């Protein structure tokens, strides 16, 4: 059976993402990281990204989370972004909507294949790391992290 080019491309992207994550974690680690007060989910994390399904871990605007269509991620007061709603997940990408206090911003068709899937709103980066059937893995970080 001949090698599948799409599968090879996805594997190459996955390896690149893992290396980037490992390097970023190694460079950012401090003694304070051991005392991270952020609540953790009891759900099984993804071995690739350290992903949680607990949307509450995103309250501080710094998380990697698995989401489904219709999920709403509420942010705490320290994040200058309204709640994030996952409007759609599918082959064309992920549709994200930030709405609250009379303002709405929409990012349509976000995917790892299009510009790294990064959108920025008021100093917070939203990156689509992976799309799996009816779920997606998002990285939410303060801009520049």
Secondary structure as GFF3:
##gff-version 3
##sequence-region A 1 145
A	DSSP	alpha_helix	5	28	.	.	.	ID=ss1
A	DSSP	three_ten_helix	31	35	.	.	.	ID=ss2
A	DSSP	three_ten_helix	55	58	.	.	.	ID=ss3
A	DSSP	beta_strand	63	68	.	.	.	ID=ss4
A	DSSP	beta_strand	72	73	.	.	.	ID=ss5
A	DSSP	beta_strand	83	90	.	.	.	ID=ss6
A	DSSP	beta_strand	93	100	.	.	.	ID=ss7
A	DSSP	beta_strand	103	110	.	.	.	ID=ss8
A	DSSP	three_ten_helix	115	117	.	.	.	ID=ss9
A	DSSP	beta_strand	118	121	.	.	.	ID=ss10
A	DSSP	beta_strand	124	132	.	.	.	ID=ss11
A	DSSP	beta_strand	135	142	.	.	.	ID=ss12
###
